[in-house]
Amino acid sequence: MAPHFTTPLIMLPLLAFAVLRRVRSQFGPQPIRRNRMTLRIVIFAVLGCVILAASLHNISLLGGIGGGVIAGVALGLLGLRFTRFLVDPVKGDCYVPNPYIGTLVTMLFLARLLYRFAMLYPQMQDVTGATPPIQSPAIGQSPLTLAIFGLLVGYYVCYFAGLLMHHQRVLRSRPGQPV
């Protein structure tokens, strides 16, 4: 098999699995897992800082990621407002996220990723180099791509931090519970 076919054959199933897991986690009661949520906050914050640092050289890129983060935080706060909290007898403390907001953020990111992949696909197929390079910017050089990535980062950092703060308040209000 040609080497330029192996990357999509490996990456597409992994991407499909990740998206399926993410969308599935937007429906029904989800257990509050403090360590996982904290790890996700750290990972998203670090990725956001790395991309932010890489975009400091161009004001349009900086505006894209900054605007995306601000919009993501606003969506995260809106998502927290529509999130319900409950205690499940089997799962323990749970939250029920609003399925529309989280799915919207995930689908926007996926749509932008697929669009960028479709734009770069002809270059990946041409092993001879005869296809002229596409004039669109690379993945990390598009303000729209960085805005959508910033939206994703802002949403999940704000949403998971809000869930953890709410859960901490719930634990403090329970009598006899260790915090």
C-alpha positions as CSV (number, residue, x, y, z in Angstrom):
1,M,0.0,0.0,0.0
2,A,1.3,3.5,-0.9
3,P,2.5,5.5,2.1
4,H,0.3,8.4,1.4
5,F,-2.8,6.2,2.0
6,T,-1.7,4.9,5.4
7,T,-2.1,8.2,7.2
8,P,-5.8,8.6,6.4
9,L,-6.4,4.9,7.0
10,I,-5.0,5.3,10.5
11,M,-6.2,8.8,11.4
12,L,-9.8,8.6,10.1
13,P,-10.9,5.7,12.4
14,L,-9.2,7.3,15.4
15,L,-10.9,10.6,14.6
16,A,-14.2,8.9,14.2
17,F,-13.8,7.1,17.5
18,A,-12.8,10.3,19.3
19,V,-15.8,12.2,17.9
20,L,-18.2,9.3,18.7
21,R,-17.0,9.3,22.3
22,R,-17.3,13.1,22.6
23,V,-20.8,13.2,21.1
24,R,-21.9,10.2,23.2
25,S,-20.7,12.0,26.3
26,Q,-23.2,14.8,25.6
27,F,-26.2,12.7,26.3
28,G,-27.5,11.3,29.6
29,P,-26.1,11.4,33.1
30,Q,-22.3,11.6,33.2
31,P,-20.4,10.8,36.4
32,I,-18.3,13.6,37.8
33,R,-14.7,12.4,37.6
34,R,-12.6,15.0,39.2
35,N,-9.2,13.7,38.2
36,R,-10.2,13.3,34.5
37,M,-11.8,16.7,34.4
38,T,-8.7,18.3,36.0
39,L,-6.5,16.6,33.5
40,R,-8.7,17.8,30.6
41,I,-8.5,21.3,31.9
42,V,-4.7,21.2,32.0
43,I,-4.4,19.6,28.6
44,F,-6.7,22.1,26.9
45,A,-5.0,25.0,28.7
46,V,-1.6,23.9,27.7
47,L,-2.6,23.3,24.1
48,G,-4.3,26.7,24.0
49,C,-1.2,28.4,25.5
50,V,1.1,26.7,22.9
51,I,-1.1,27.8,20.0
52,L,-1.5,31.3,21.5
53,A,2.3,31.6,21.8
54,A,2.7,30.4,18.2
55,S,0.2,33.0,16.9
56,L,1.8,36.0,18.7
57,H,3.6,37.0,15.5
58,N,0.4,37.7,13.5
59,I,-2.4,39.9,14.8
60,S,-5.1,38.2,12.7
61,L,-4.2,34.8,14.2
62,L,-4.1,36.3,17.6
63,G,-7.5,37.8,17.1
64,G,-8.8,34.5,15.8
65,I,-7.8,32.5,18.8
66,G,-8.6,35.3,21.3
67,G,-12.1,35.7,19.9
68,G,-12.6,32.0,19.8
69,V,-11.6,31.6,23.5
70,I,-13.9,34.5,24.5
71,A,-16.8,32.9,22.6
72,G,-15.9,29.5,24.1
73,V,-16.0,30.9,27.6
74,A,-19.4,32.4,26.9
75,L,-20.7,29.1,25.5
76,G,-19.2,27.3,28.5
77,L,-21.1,29.6,30.9
78,L,-24.3,29.1,28.9
79,G,-23.7,25.3,29.0
80,L,-23.3,25.4,32.8
81,R,-26.5,27.2,33.1
82,F,-28.4,24.5,31.2
83,T,-26.6,21.6,32.9
84,R,-28.6,19.6,35.5
85,F,-27.0,17.9,38.5
86,L,-28.2,14.8,40.1
87,V,-27.1,11.9,42.4
88,D,-27.4,8.5,40.7
89,P,-27.6,5.5,43.0
90,V,-25.0,3.6,40.9
91,K,-22.8,6.3,39.4
92,G,-22.9,8.7,42.3
93,D,-22.7,12.5,41.6
94,C,-23.6,13.1,38.0
95,Y,-24.3,16.0,35.6
96,V,-26.5,16.0,32.6
97,P,-25.0,18.3,30.0
98,N,-27.1,20.2,27.5
99,P,-26.6,18.1,24.4
100,Y,-26.9,20.9,21.9
101,I,-24.1,23.2,23.0
102,G,-21.4,20.5,23.4
103,T,-22.4,18.8,20.2
104,L,-22.4,22.2,18.4
105,V,-18.8,22.9,19.5
106,T,-17.6,19.5,18.6
107,M,-19.3,19.6,15.2
108,L,-17.9,23.1,14.4
109,F,-14.4,21.8,15.1
110,L,-14.9,18.6,13.1
111,A,-16.4,20.5,10.2
112,R,-13.4,22.9,10.1
113,L,-11.0,20.0,10.4
114,L,-12.6,18.1,7.5
115,Y,-12.7,21.2,5.4
116,R,-9.0,21.8,5.9
117,F,-8.3,18.1,5.2
118,A,-10.3,18.3,1.9
119,M,-8.3,21.4,0.9
120,L,-5.0,19.6,1.6
121,Y,-6.0,16.2,0.2
122,P,-4.9,16.8,-3.4
123,Q,-1.4,17.6,-2.3
124,M,-1.3,14.5,-0.2
125,Q,-2.3,12.4,-3.2
126,D,0.4,13.8,-5.6
127,V,3.6,11.9,-4.9
128,T,5.4,13.5,-7.9
129,G,4.9,17.1,-6.8
130,A,3.2,18.1,-10.0
131,T,0.1,19.5,-8.3
132,P,0.6,23.2,-7.6
133,P,0.5,24.0,-3.9
134,I,-2.8,25.3,-2.5
135,Q,-2.7,29.0,-1.7
136,S,-4.7,28.7,1.5
137,P,-2.7,28.9,4.7
138,A,-1.5,25.9,6.6
139,I,-3.7,24.4,9.4
140,G,-2.2,26.6,12.2
141,Q,-2.1,29.7,10.0
142,S,-5.8,30.3,9.4
143,P,-7.6,32.8,11.8
144,L,-10.9,30.8,11.3
145,T,-9.3,27.5,12.3
146,L,-7.6,29.1,15.3
147,A,-11.0,30.8,16.2
148,I,-12.7,27.4,16.2
149,F,-9.8,25.8,18.2
150,G,-10.0,28.7,20.7
151,L,-13.8,28.1,20.9
152,L,-13.1,24.5,21.8
153,V,-10.5,25.3,24.3
154,G,-12.5,28.1,26.0
155,Y,-15.6,26.0,26.1
156,Y,-14.1,22.9,27.7
157,V,-11.8,24.7,30.1
158,C,-14.7,26.9,31.3
159,Y,-17.3,24.1,31.4
160,F,-15.1,21.6,33.3
161,A,-13.9,24.2,35.7
162,G,-17.5,25.2,36.4
163,L,-18.5,21.6,36.9
164,L,-15.7,21.1,39.4
165,M,-16.5,24.3,41.3
166,H,-20.2,23.3,41.5
167,H,-19.3,19.8,42.7
168,Q,-17.0,21.2,45.3
169,R,-19.8,23.4,46.6
170,V,-22.2,20.4,46.7
171,L,-19.6,18.3,48.6
172,R,-19.1,21.1,51.2
173,S,-22.9,21.4,51.7
174,R,-23.3,17.7,52.6
175,P,-23.0,17.0,56.3
176,G,-20.4,14.5,57.3
177,Q,-18.8,14.3,53.8
178,P,-15.0,14.6,53.5
179,V,-14.1,17.3,51.1
